[in-house]
């Protein structure tokens, strides 16, 4: 109000020739969080910090801040928490299922409840020992190492089953005392069991030193397997014999009854497989034709592997992973305003919400100086959207089906020049895109751009390519200011004077600041309305201040 009544000249006030309001300087960036215009705050964790714990701590702090500022709304728009928790939960479910199915298989072939009890007691001891060794050797407990623990289950059971089965054989078939059966049964197979375990460990060891990406990804997996194998062997010759002394001596009538009844089923299954392979071997020994047929079949499998399977090795770095996250990168037609880019973003977000239930959406236009984690790194014509849909078990379509629908519909929006839609991720999840970068070199930009258009058309005709995008475009309109030095000198203007006045008119200039109690001063900026400078003819008629008065540019 005070500014509006500022007298410019006699009887003329500032409000008569200008509009005054609180606003922001021309934006070069904008952010939408979950479909709403927002202010983004990027939080980066320390390299040694736990991801889930960090996210949970942030969520707790946000709840406190929300109570302090009830008039504001705080939301998380991009996080890996959902993916990590879902993956971890799935892995533990797989571990549970693996243990149950392993017990069933062991019981079918051993037909002994007492041996099953020994195995059941051994599994948690081996896993606890493995996790303790992981802590000693500095291995993190994550999806990769948890996968190693699950894969090790069969190897862990192998050591235990071999030892406990041999102890029971000495106890029941050789009629030894339990103490002697445990000692003799364990000693008899100790070296053979050690040889088998060591052979497996040695076969896995080279993967720790392959280098580069495979070592980074599979190193923790193999390390966990090695530790699990070591723990399994030690426990199979120490803990298993000790508990076998008590458990294998159990003579409870109902347990013995169940074992005897199920032994009949187990024997029939074993006899079926034994008879099948025995008869196959006898047929091969008696008939050269059948033996030849066996070798031909094996050779055919080898040829199939060499000609069909092996050429596929290395074609994919990682298997496709449906994380539910989609990255949409858009470049609009040049020379459009940020308001127009916002309009396009609104249409894109509407389409994103159309094709599935959304957890979070993080959308940005352009980027701000010094902020690397938010934005597309470009200008007001660059839009980046990261949308996270609900997990794959709660939706009927895969993320690639959704991407294809998004690609078709978003491409119809007016003034979108290039569109890239791919899986989003900050780890190996993002590597499945298998990008191909083609770099063109030359002295003439126009020739280079024409060649780039030719390559783009050719790539779209190439099978397997989904999206093609250029890193720069040759359609950005620019205007050259050519100053008539002689005429400028007649009016007492230098090149610097003309450029300075033009910058003040076109970009505005900060002339003072507005004092605010207990806050930062608000800069007072003066500029010409866009409608007065939105065409070449209007800019050419701009009035410049000279010693001889006002003259048009």
C-alpha positions in Angstrom: 0.0 0.0 0.0 2.8 2.4 0.9 4.6 1.6 -2.3 1.5 2.1 -4.5 1.2 5.7 -3.1 4.8 6.6 -3.9 4.7 9.8 -6.0 6.7 9.5 -9.2 6.0 13.0 -10.4 3.5 15.7 -9.6 0.1 14.1 -9.4 1.4 10.7 -10.7 1.7 7.8 -8.3 3.3 4.4 -8.8 -0.1 2.7 -8.7 -1.1 4.7 -11.8 1.6 3.3 -14.0 2.4 -0.1 -12.5 0.8 -3.1 -10.8 2.3 -4.1 -7.4 2.1 -7.5 -5.9 3.9 -10.2 -4.0 5.1 -12.9 -6.4 8.2 -14.7 -7.4 10.8 -13.9 -10.0 10.5 -15.7 -13.3 10.6 -19.5 -12.5 13.2 -21.8 -14.1 11.8 -24.8 -12.3 8.7 -26.3 -10.8 7.8 -29.3 -8.7 4.6 -31.4 -8.2 4.3 -33.9 -5.4 1.6 -36.6 -5.7 -0.2 -34.4 -8.3 -0.1 -31.2 -6.2 2.0 -28.1 -6.6 4.7 -28.4 -4.0 8.1 -27.5 -2.6 10.5 -30.4 -2.7 13.1 -31.2 0.0 15.7 -33.9 -1.0 17.1 -35.9 1.9 20.3 -37.9 1.3 21.4 -40.6 3.7 25.0 -41.2 4.8 26.7 -44.0 2.8 27.0 -46.1 6.0 23.4 -45.5 7.2 20.7 -48.1 7.0 18.1 -47.2 4.3 14.9 -48.4 6.1 16.0 -46.9 9.4 16.8 -43.6 7.8 13.4 -43.4 6.1 11.6 -44.3 9.3 13.5 -41.6 11.2 12.5 -39.1 8.5 8.9 -40.2 8.8 8.9 -39.7 12.6 10.4 -36.2 12.2 7.8 -35.3 9.5 5.0 -36.2 12.0 6.5 -33.8 14.6 6.9 -31.0 12.0 3.3 -31.7 10.8 2.1 -31.0 14.4 4.1 -27.8 14.5 2.7 -26.6 11.2 -0.9 -28.0 10.9 -1.7 -25.5 8.0 0.9 -27.3 5.8 0.8 -30.8 4.3 3.9 -32.9 4.3 4.1 -36.0 2.0 6.8 -38.4 0.8 6.7 -38.5 -3.0 9.7 -40.7 -3.8 11.2 -43.4 -1.7 12.7 -46.9 -2.0 11.1 -48.1 1.3 8.2 -49.9 -0.4 10.4 -51.8 -2.8 12.9 -52.8 -0.2 10.3 -53.9 2.4 8.3 -55.8 -0.3 11.4 -57.6 -1.6 12.6 -58.5 1.9 9.2 -59.8 2.9 9.1 -61.9 -0.3 12.5 -63.4 0.5 11.5 -64.4 4.0 8.4 -66.0 2.6 10.5 -67.9 0.2 12.8 -69.0 3.0 9.8 -70.3 4.9 8.5 -72.2 1.9 11.9 -73.6 1.2 12.3 -75.0 4.7 8.8 -76.6 4.6 9.3 -78.2 1.2 12.8 -79.4 2.1 11.4 -81.1 5.2 8.7 -82.8 3.1 11.3 -84.1 0.6 13.6 -85.3 3.4 10.8 -87.1 5.1 9.7 -88.8 1.9 13.1 -90.3 1.3 14.2 -90.9 4.9 10.8 -91.8 6.4 12.0 -90.9 9.9 10.4 -88.3 12.1 13.3 -88.4 14.5 15.7 -87.5 11.7 13.4 -84.7 10.7 13.5 -83.3 14.3 17.3 -83.3 14.1 17.2 -81.4 10.8 14.7 -78.9 12.1 16.8 -78.1 15.1 19.9 -77.8 12.9 18.5 -75.3 10.4 18.1 -72.3 12.8 21.5 -73.1 14.4 23.2 -73.0 11.0 21.5 -69.8 10.0 22.3 -68.0 13.3 25.9 -69.1 12.9 26.0 -67.9 9.3 24.5 -64.5 10.2 27.1 -64.2 13.1 29.9 -64.9 10.6 28.4 -62.3 8.2 28.6 -59.8 11.0 32.2 -60.7 11.8 33.3 -60.4 8.1 31.3 -57.1 7.6 28.6 -58.4 5.2 25.3 -56.5 5.2 22.0 -58.3 5.6 20.2 -57.4 2.4 18.4 -59.0 -0.6 21.6 -60.4 -2.1 22.9 -62.0 1.1 19.4 -63.3 2.0 19.2 -64.9 -1.4 22.5 -66.6 -0.6 21.1 -68.0 2.7 18.1 -69.4 0.8 20.2 -71.0 -1.9 22.4 -72.5 0.8 19.5 -74.4 2.4 19.9 -77.5 0.2 23.6 -77.6 0.9 23.0 -77.1 4.6 20.6 -80.0 4.7 23.0 -82.2 2.8 25.6 -82.2 5.5 23.1 -82.8 8.3 21.2 -85.5 6.5 24.4 -87.4 5.6 25.6 -87.4 9.2 22.3 -88.2 10.9 21.4 -91.0 8.4 24.8 -92.7 8.9 24.5 -92.4 12.7 21.0 -94.1 12.5 22.4 -96.8 10.2 25.1 -97.7 12.8 22.5 -97.6 15.6 19.7 -99.7 14.0 21.3 -101.8 11.3 24.7 -102.5 13.0 23.1 -102.8 16.5 25.7 -100.5 18.2 25.2 -98.6 21.4 24.1 -95.0 20.7 27.4 -93.5 22.0 29.4 -95.8 19.7 27.0 -95.3 16.7 27.3 -91.5 17.0 31.1 -91.7 17.2 31.6 -94.3 14.5 28.9 -92.9 12.2 30.3 -89.3 12.3 33.9 -90.4 12.0 33.2 -92.7 9.0 31.9 -89.9 6.8 33.7 -86.9 8.3 36.4 -86.8 5.7 34.1 -87.5 2.7 31.7 -84.8 3.9 34.6 -82.4 4.3 35.8 -83.2 0.8 32.4 -82.5 -0.7 32.0 -79.3 1.2 35.5 -78.1 0.3 35.0 -78.9 -3.4 31.8 -76.8 -3.5 33.5 -73.9 -1.7 36.5 -74.0 -4.1 34.2 -74.0 -7.1 32.4 -70.9 -5.8 35.6 -69.0 -4.7 36.7 -67.6 -8.2 33.5 -65.6 -8.5 34.7 -63.4 -5.7 37.5 -62.2 -7.9 35.9 -61.8 -11.3 35.9 -58.0 -11.0 33.6 -55.2 -12.1 29.8 -55.5 -12.0 29.5 -59.3 -11.4 31.8 -59.1 -8.4 29.9 -56.2 -7.0 26.5 -58.0 -7.3 27.5 -61.6 -6.7 30.4 -61.1 -4.3 28.1 -60.8 -1.2 26.0 -63.7 -2.5 29.0 -66.1 -2.9 30.5 -64.9 0.4 27.3 -65.7 2.2 27.2 -69.2 0.6 30.8 -69.9 1.6 30.1 -68.9 5.2 26.9 -71.0 5.3 28.8 -74.0 3.9 31.5 -73.7 6.5 29.0 -73.3 9.3 27.0 -76.2 8.0 29.9 -78.6 8.0 31.2 -77.6 11.5 27.7 -78.0 13.0 27.1 -81.3 11.2 30.1 -82.9 12.9 29.6 -81.2 16.3 26.0 -80.2 17.1 24.2 -82.9 15.1 26.0 -85.8 16.8 25.2 -84.3 20.2 21.5 -84.0 19.7 21.3 -87.3 17.8 22.3 -89.1 21.0 19.0 -88.0 22.5 16.6 -87.8 19.6 17.5 -91.0 17.7 17.0 -93.0 20.9 13.4 -91.9 21.1 11.2 -95.0 21.1 7.7 -93.4 21.5 5.2 -96.0 20.1 3.3 -93.5 17.8 6.4 -92.2 16.3 7.8 -95.6 15.6 4.3 -96.6 14.1 4.2 -93.6 11.8 7.8 -94.2 10.6 7.1 -97.9 9.9 3.9 -97.1 7.9 5.6 -94.4 5.9 8.7 -96.5 5.3 6.5 -98.7 3.0 5.7 -95.6 0.9 9.3 -94.4 0.9 10.6 -97.9 -0.1 8.1 -98.0 -3.0 9.3 -94.6 -4.2 13.0 -95.6 -3.9 12.4 -98.9 -5.6 10.7 -97.2 -8.5 13.7 -94.9 -9.2 16.2 -97.7 -8.5 14.4 -100.1 -10.9 14.1 -97.5 -13.6 17.8 -96.6 -13.7 18.9 -100.2 -13.2 16.8 -101.4 -16.1 18.0 -98.5 -18.2 21.6 -99.4 -17.5 21.0 -103.1 -18.2 19.3 -102.3 -21.5 22.2 -100.2 -22.6 24.7 -103.0 -21.6 22.7 -105.6 -23.6 21.9 -103.5 -26.7 24.4 -101.4 -28.6 21.5 -99.7 -30.4 20.0 -98.4 -27.1 23.4 -97.4 -25.8 24.0 -95.5 -29.0 20.6 -93.9 -28.6 21.6 -92.6 -25.1 24.8 -91.0 -26.5 22.9 -89.5 -29.5 20.3 -88.0 -27.1 23.1 -86.5 -24.9 24.9 -85.2 -27.9 21.7 -83.6 -29.2 21.3 -81.8 -25.8 24.9 -80.6 -26.1 24.2 -79.2 -29.6 21.0 -77.5 -28.5 23.0 -75.9 -25.6 25.8 -74.8 -27.9 23.6 -73.5 -30.7 20.6 -72.1 -29.0 21.2 -71.6 -25.2 24.8 -70.4 -25.2 24.3 -67.6 -27.8 21.8 -66.1 -25.4 24.3 -65.8 -22.5 25.2 -62.2 -22.0 22.4 -60.7 -23.9 20.8 -59.4 -20.7 22.7 -57.9 -17.8 20.0 -58.4 -15.3 16.6 -60.1 -15.4 13.6 -57.7 -15.8 12.3 -56.6 -12.4 8.7 -55.3 -11.9 9.3 -52.7 -9.2 6.2 -50.7 -10.1 8.3 -47.5 -10.7 8.1 -45.7 -14.0 10.3 -42.9 -15.2 8.8 -40.5 -17.8 11.1 -38.0 -19.4 9.6 -35.4 -21.7 11.1 -32.6 -23.8 8.5 -30.0 -25.1 8.7 -27.7 -28.1 11.3 -25.0 -27.5 10.5 -21.4 -26.6 7.4 -22.4 -24.6 6.8 -20.8 -21.2 7.0 -22.7 -18.0 3.3 -22.2 -17.5 2.7 -24.1 -20.7 5.0 -26.9 -19.5 2.9 -27.0 -16.3 -0.2 -27.5 -18.4 1.5 -30.4 -20.2 2.6 -31.9 -16.9 -1.0 -31.8 -15.6 -2.2 -33.8 -18.6 0.6 -36.3 -18.1 -0.2 -36.8 -14.4 -3.8 -37.3 -15.3 -2.8 -40.1 -17.7 -0.5 -41.6 -15.1 -3.3 -41.9 -12.5 -5.6 -43.4 -15.1 -3.7 -46.7 -15.5 -3.4 -48.0 -12.0 -3.4 -47.3 -8.3 -0.6 -45.0 -7.5 1.6 -44.9 -4.3 3.7 -41.8 -5.1 4.3 -39.4 -8.0 7.3 -37.1 -8.1 7.2 -34.6 -11.0 9.6 -31.8 -11.9 10.0 -29.2 -14.6 13.6 -28.0 -15.2 16.0 -28.0 -12.3 17.5 -25.6 -9.8 21.1 -24.7 -9.5 22.9 -26.8 -6.9 20.1 -29.4 -6.7 21.2 -32.6 -8.3 18.7 -35.1 -6.9 15.5 -33.4 -8.0 14.7 -32.5 -11.6 15.7 -33.5 -15.1 18.8 -31.4 -15.2 17.4 -29.3 -18.0 15.4 -26.1 -18.6 11.7 -25.2 -18.5 11.1 -27.4 -21.5 12.3 -30.6 -19.7 9.8 -32.6 -17.6 10.6 -35.6 -15.4 8.0 -37.8 -13.8 8.7 -40.7 -11.5 5.5 -42.6 -10.7 5.3 -45.6 -8.4 2.4 -48.0 -8.7 1.2 -50.5 -6.1 3.2 -53.7 -6.0 2.8 -56.4 -8.7 0.8 -58.7 -6.5 -2.0 -56.2 -6.2 -2.4 -55.2 -9.8 -3.4 -57.2 -12.9 -1.0 -55.6 -15.4 2.8 -55.7 -15.4 4.7 -52.4 -15.3 5.7 -53.0 -18.9 2.0 -53.2 -20.0 1.4 -49.9 -18.2 4.4 -48.3 -19.8 3.2 -49.2 -23.2 -0.2 -47.7 -22.6 1.4 -44.5 -21.1 3.7 -44.3 -24.1 0.9 -44.4 -26.6 -1.4 -41.9 -24.8 1.2 -39.4 -23.6 2.7 -39.2 -27.2 -0.6 -37.7 -28.4 -0.3 -34.6 -26.2 0.4 -31.5 -28.2 3.8 -29.9 -28.2 5.7 -32.9 -26.8 8.9 -33.2 -28.9 10.5 -36.3 -27.4 9.2 -38.9 -24.9 11.2 -41.5 -23.0 9.4 -44.0 -20.7 11.5 -46.6 -18.8 11.8 -48.5 -15.5 12.9 -46.3 -12.6 15.5 -47.4 -10.1 18.7 -46.3 -8.5 20.5 -49.7 -8.5 20.7 -52.7 -10.8 16.9 -52.4 -11.3 17.6 -49.5 -13.7 20.3 -51.4 -15.7 17.8 -53.6 -17.5 17.1 -50.8 -19.9 20.2 -51.7 -21.9 20.8 -48.2 -23.3 22.7 -47.7 -26.5 24.4 -44.3 -26.9 25.3 -43.1 -30.4 27.5 -40.0 -30.6 27.9 -38.0 -33.9 30.8 -35.7 -34.5 31.2 -32.9 -37.1 31.9 -29.2 -37.7 28.4 -28.3 -39.0 25.6 -28.4 -36.5 22.9 -28.4 -39.2 24.4 -31.4 -41.0 24.9 -33.2 -37.7 21.2 -32.6 -36.8 20.0 -33.9 -40.1 22.1 -37.0 -39.7 20.7 -37.5 -36.2 17.2 -37.5 -37.7 18.2 -40.2 -40.1 19.6 -42.3 -37.3 16.5 -41.8 -35.2 14.3 -43.0 -38.1 16.5 -46.1 -38.6 16.5 -46.9 -34.9 12.7 -46.8 -34.7 12.7 -49.5 -37.4 15.1 -51.7 -35.4 13.4 -54.6 -33.6 13.6 -54.4 -29.8 14.1 -50.7 -29.5 11.3 -49.0 -27.6 12.4 -45.4 -27.2 14.7 -43.1 -29.1 15.7 -39.6 -27.9 18.1 -36.9 -28.9 20.2 -35.0 -26.3 19.7 -31.6 -28.1 17.5 -30.1 -30.8 18.0 -27.5 -33.5 14.7 -25.7 -33.2 15.4 -23.2 -30.4 14.7 -19.7 -31.7 17.4 -17.1 -31.0 17.7 -13.5 -32.0 20.8 -11.6 -32.8 21.2 -8.0 -31.7 23.2 -6.0 -34.3 24.0 -2.5 -33.1 24.6 0.3 -35.6 27.6 1.7 -33.9 27.5 5.0 -35.8 23.9 5.8 -34.9 24.4 4.7 -31.3 27.4 7.1 -31.0 25.2 9.9 -32.3 22.9 9.4 -29.3 25.7 9.0 -26.9 25.1 5.2 -26.4 27.8 2.5 -26.1 27.2 -1.2 -26.7 27.3 -1.7 -23.0 24.6 1.0 -22.4 22.3 -0.6 -24.9 22.7 -4.2 -23.5 22.3 -3.0 -19.9 19.0 -1.2 -20.7 17.7 -4.2 -22.6 18.5 -6.6 -19.8 16.7 -4.4 -17.3 13.6 -4.3 -19.6 13.6 -8.0 -20.6 14.7 -9.6 -17.3 13.9 -6.9 -14.8 16.2 -5.5 -12.1 16.2 -5.5 -8.3 16.1 -1.9 -7.1 15.7 -2.3 -3.4 14.4 -4.6 -0.6 11.3 -4.8 1.6 12.1 -5.1 5.3 10.2 -7.9 7.1 10.4 -8.3 10.9 12.1 -11.5 12.0 12.5 -12.7 8.4 14.7 -12.2 5.3 14.3 -9.0 3.4 12.1 -9.4 0.3 13.7 -8.0 -2.8 11.8 -5.3 -4.8 12.2 -6.1 -8.5 10.9 -4.0 -11.4 10.2 -5.3 -14.9 8.1 -4.8 -18.0 5.0 -6.8 -18.4 5.3 -9.8 -20.8 2.6 -8.5 -23.1 4.8 -5.5 -23.8 7.8 -7.5 -24.9 6.3 -10.7 -26.4 7.1 -10.1 -30.0 10.0 -8.8 -32.2 8.1 -5.7 -33.3 7.4 -4.7 -29.6 11.0 -5.2 -28.7 12.2 -3.1 -31.6 10.0 -0.2 -30.5 11.3 -0.3 -26.9 12.3 3.2 -25.7 16.0 3.6 -24.7 17.1 6.5 -22.5 19.7 8.7 -24.2 21.2 12.1 -23.7 18.8 13.4 -26.4 15.8 11.8 -24.8 13.9 8.6 -25.5 14.5 6.8 -28.8 13.1 3.4 -30.1 15.6 0.5 -30.2 
